[in-house]
Amino acid sequence: MFLLRRLVPPVADGVIAGIDAILISHAHADHLDPPSLRRIPSARVLAPPAVAGALRGRDATAMTAGATAAVGPVEIEAVHARHDGRRWPHGPAAEAIGFVVRGDVAAYFAGDTDLYPEMAELRGRVDVAFLPVWGWGPTLPAGHMDPERAARAAAMIAPRVAIPIHWGALGLPWTRASAAPAEAFAAAVARLAPDVEVRVLEPGESTTVSVGPVVPAPRT
């Protein structure tokens, strides 16, 4: 991971001001970055046990798949992820999780995961799905989704809005940021789940999802 570099500008201080909670899906260095955590010192952290136990001096809650926690009026549920969550390749085994965040709008943050059948249990439960569509290198190891598999996940979950994540922010020293994975995801969703709206956001860009009922799309 020491070869990784950030391909886009750092997150501005104004963007992270007022954050109440940080959701950490697993211990990989591109998802658990101590300097980034130090920029948000007062936020509560929700993370798998191996991560929460290592964050000494932080308000950290350990969560496994199926556990729930409240942050103000928002309920956060940890869900399964199919991904190797250990910090380093030969370190001790560790769990990876995703999160469903329920407030006025329900959102699924998948973290890093491969496609798995139980994703269908989220169908009709979320308005927005944040789905990883690539990684930081030229190929994807096991435990990840490419644009086509992420589109299949969108078809299984049937959110109102799908937002591709885990692309374009980090890369190797000789690579450049590319929106190709996100664009390929949007094209695949148009084919496999045409009722799902895809919003491709540049790193640092934001969007608003209006409050409304989650209506499961018909199964095909």
C-alpha positions as CSV (number, residue, x, y, z in Angstrom):
1,M,0.0,0.0,0.0
2,F,3.0,2.3,0.3
3,L,2.9,2.9,-3.4
4,L,-0.6,4.3,-3.4
5,R,-1.0,8.0,-4.0
6,R,-4.0,10.2,-3.9
7,L,-5.1,11.2,-7.4
8,V,-7.6,13.9,-6.4
9,P,-7.3,16.9,-4.0
10,P,-7.6,16.3,-0.2
11,V,-11.0,16.7,1.4
12,A,-11.5,20.3,2.4
13,D,-11.9,21.1,6.2
14,G,-15.3,22.6,5.6
15,V,-16.6,19.4,4.1
16,I,-15.8,17.4,7.3
17,A,-16.9,20.0,9.8
18,G,-19.8,18.8,12.0
19,I,-19.4,15.1,11.3
20,D,-21.1,13.0,14.1
21,A,-19.9,9.5,13.1
22,I,-17.4,7.7,11.0
23,L,-18.2,4.3,9.5
24,I,-15.2,2.1,8.9
25,S,-15.9,-1.1,7.0
26,H,-12.5,-2.8,7.5
27,A,-8.9,-2.4,8.3
28,H,-7.3,-2.1,4.8
29,A,-5.0,1.0,4.6
30,D,-7.1,2.6,2.0
31,H,-10.2,2.5,4.3
32,L,-8.5,3.0,7.7
33,D,-6.1,6.0,7.6
34,P,-5.0,7.3,11.0
35,P,-4.1,10.8,9.7
36,S,-7.5,11.1,8.3
37,L,-9.1,10.1,11.5
38,R,-7.1,12.7,13.4
39,R,-8.7,15.4,11.3
40,I,-12.1,14.5,12.9
41,P,-11.1,13.9,16.5
42,S,-14.6,14.2,18.2
43,A,-16.6,11.9,15.9
44,R,-17.8,8.6,17.1
45,V,-16.4,5.6,15.2
46,L,-18.4,2.5,14.2
47,A,-16.2,-0.4,13.0
48,P,-15.6,-4.1,13.1
49,P,-14.1,-5.3,16.4
50,A,-10.5,-5.6,15.1
51,V,-10.6,-1.9,14.1
52,A,-12.6,-0.6,17.1
53,G,-10.2,-2.3,19.5
54,A,-7.2,-0.7,17.9
55,L,-8.5,2.8,18.1
56,R,-7.4,3.6,21.6
57,G,-8.5,7.0,22.9
58,R,-11.5,7.2,20.4
59,D,-15.2,6.8,21.1
60,A,-15.3,3.5,19.1
61,T,-18.2,1.0,18.9
62,A,-17.4,-2.5,17.7
63,M,-20.0,-3.9,15.4
64,T,-20.5,-7.3,13.7
65,A,-23.0,-8.1,11.0
66,G,-26.6,-7.8,12.4
67,A,-25.6,-5.4,15.2
68,T,-27.3,-2.0,15.4
69,A,-26.3,1.3,17.0
70,A,-27.9,4.8,17.3
71,V,-26.3,8.1,16.5
72,G,-28.8,10.7,17.5
73,P,-32.0,9.9,15.6
74,V,-30.2,7.8,13.1
75,E,-30.1,4.0,13.3
76,I,-27.0,2.2,11.9
77,E,-27.0,-1.5,11.1
78,A,-23.9,-3.5,10.3
79,V,-24.4,-5.9,7.4
80,H,-22.3,-8.7,5.9
81,A,-19.5,-8.0,3.4
82,R,-17.6,-10.6,1.4
83,H,-14.1,-9.3,1.7
84,D,-10.9,-10.0,3.6
85,G,-10.8,-7.3,6.3
86,R,-7.4,-7.8,7.8
87,R,-5.0,-4.9,7.9
88,W,-2.1,-6.6,6.0
89,P,-2.1,-9.6,3.7
90,H,-0.4,-12.0,6.3
91,G,-1.9,-10.4,9.4
92,P,-4.6,-12.0,11.7
93,A,-8.0,-12.6,10.1
94,A,-10.5,-9.8,10.6
95,E,-14.1,-9.2,9.6
96,A,-15.3,-6.7,7.0
97,I,-18.8,-5.2,7.1
98,G,-21.1,-2.8,5.3
99,F,-23.6,-0.5,6.9
100,V,-27.3,0.5,6.4
101,V,-28.0,4.0,7.8
102,R,-31.6,4.8,8.4
103,G,-32.9,8.3,9.0
104,D,-35.4,10.1,6.8
105,V,-33.6,8.3,3.9
106,A,-32.1,4.8,4.2
107,A,-28.6,4.3,2.7
108,Y,-26.5,1.2,2.1
109,F,-22.7,1.7,2.3
110,A,-21.2,-1.5,1.0
111,G,-17.6,-0.8,2.0
112,D,-15.5,-3.3,0.0
113,T,-17.4,-6.5,-0.9
114,D,-17.9,-9.0,-3.6
115,L,-21.4,-9.9,-4.8
116,Y,-23.2,-12.3,-2.6
117,P,-26.8,-13.8,-2.6
118,E,-27.9,-12.2,0.7
119,M,-27.7,-8.8,-0.8
120,A,-31.2,-9.5,-2.1
121,E,-32.4,-9.1,1.6
122,L,-31.8,-5.4,1.2
123,R,-34.3,-5.2,-1.6
124,G,-37.0,-2.6,-0.7
125,R,-35.1,-1.5,2.4
126,V,-32.8,1.3,1.1
127,D,-33.2,4.5,-0.9
128,V,-29.6,4.9,-1.9
129,A,-26.9,2.3,-2.4
130,F,-23.2,3.2,-2.4
131,L,-21.6,0.4,-4.4
132,P,-17.9,-0.1,-5.0
133,V,-17.1,-0.6,-8.7
134,W,-13.3,-0.9,-8.8
135,G,-10.1,-0.7,-6.7
136,W,-6.9,1.2,-6.9
137,G,-4.9,-1.0,-9.3
138,P,-5.1,-2.3,-12.9
139,T,-6.8,-5.5,-11.8
140,L,-9.3,-6.5,-9.0
141,P,-8.4,-9.2,-6.5
142,A,-11.1,-11.5,-4.9
143,G,-13.5,-9.7,-2.6
144,H,-14.3,-6.8,-4.9
145,M,-17.0,-5.9,-7.5
146,D,-16.2,-4.7,-11.0
147,P,-18.8,-2.5,-12.8
148,E,-20.8,-5.4,-14.1
149,R,-21.0,-7.2,-10.8
150,A,-21.9,-3.9,-9.0
151,A,-24.7,-3.4,-11.5
152,R,-25.9,-6.9,-10.7
153,A,-25.9,-5.8,-7.0
154,A,-28.0,-2.8,-7.9
155,A,-30.5,-5.0,-9.7
156,M,-30.7,-7.3,-6.6
157,I,-31.1,-4.4,-4.1
158,A,-33.3,-2.1,-6.3
159,P,-32.6,1.2,-4.6
160,R,-34.0,4.4,-5.9
161,V,-30.5,5.8,-6.5
162,A,-27.2,4.0,-6.9
163,I,-23.9,5.8,-6.5
164,P,-20.6,4.2,-7.6
165,I,-17.8,4.5,-5.2
166,H,-14.2,3.2,-4.8
167,W,-12.9,4.5,-8.1
168,G,-10.7,7.4,-9.2
169,A,-9.4,8.6,-5.8
170,L,-6.3,6.5,-5.3
171,G,-3.9,4.9,-7.7
172,L,-0.3,3.8,-8.3
173,P,2.3,6.5,-9.0
174,W,2.1,6.0,-12.8
175,T,-1.7,6.0,-13.1
176,R,-4.1,8.8,-13.7
177,A,-7.7,9.3,-12.3
178,S,-10.2,7.8,-14.7
179,A,-14.0,7.8,-14.5
180,A,-14.2,4.7,-16.8
181,P,-15.3,2.3,-14.0
182,A,-18.1,4.6,-12.9
183,E,-19.3,5.1,-16.5
184,A,-19.2,1.4,-17.2
185,F,-21.3,0.8,-14.0
186,A,-23.9,3.4,-15.2
187,A,-24.1,1.7,-18.6
188,A,-24.5,-1.8,-17.0
189,V,-27.2,-0.5,-14.6
190,A,-29.1,1.0,-17.5
191,R,-29.1,-2.5,-19.0
192,L,-29.7,-4.7,-15.9
193,A,-31.8,-2.4,-13.6
194,P,-33.3,0.4,-15.7
195,D,-35.5,1.6,-12.9
196,V,-32.5,2.5,-10.7
197,E,-31.1,6.0,-11.1
198,V,-27.3,6.2,-11.2
199,R,-25.6,9.3,-10.0
200,V,-21.9,9.5,-10.8
201,L,-20.2,11.9,-8.4
202,E,-16.7,13.1,-8.7
203,P,-14.6,12.7,-5.6
204,G,-15.7,15.5,-3.2
205,E,-19.0,16.2,-5.0
206,S,-22.3,15.9,-3.2
207,T,-25.9,15.2,-4.0
208,T,-29.3,15.3,-2.3
209,V,-31.8,12.4,-2.3
210,S,-35.3,13.4,-1.5
211,V,-37.4,11.7,1.1
212,G,-39.8,9.1,-0.4
213,P,-41.0,5.6,0.0
214,V,-38.7,2.7,-1.1
215,V,-40.7,0.7,-3.7
216,P,-39.1,-2.6,-4.7
217,A,-38.7,-3.0,-8.4
218,P,-40.4,-6.1,-9.8
219,R,-38.2,-9.2,-9.9
220,T,-37.0,-10.3,-13.3
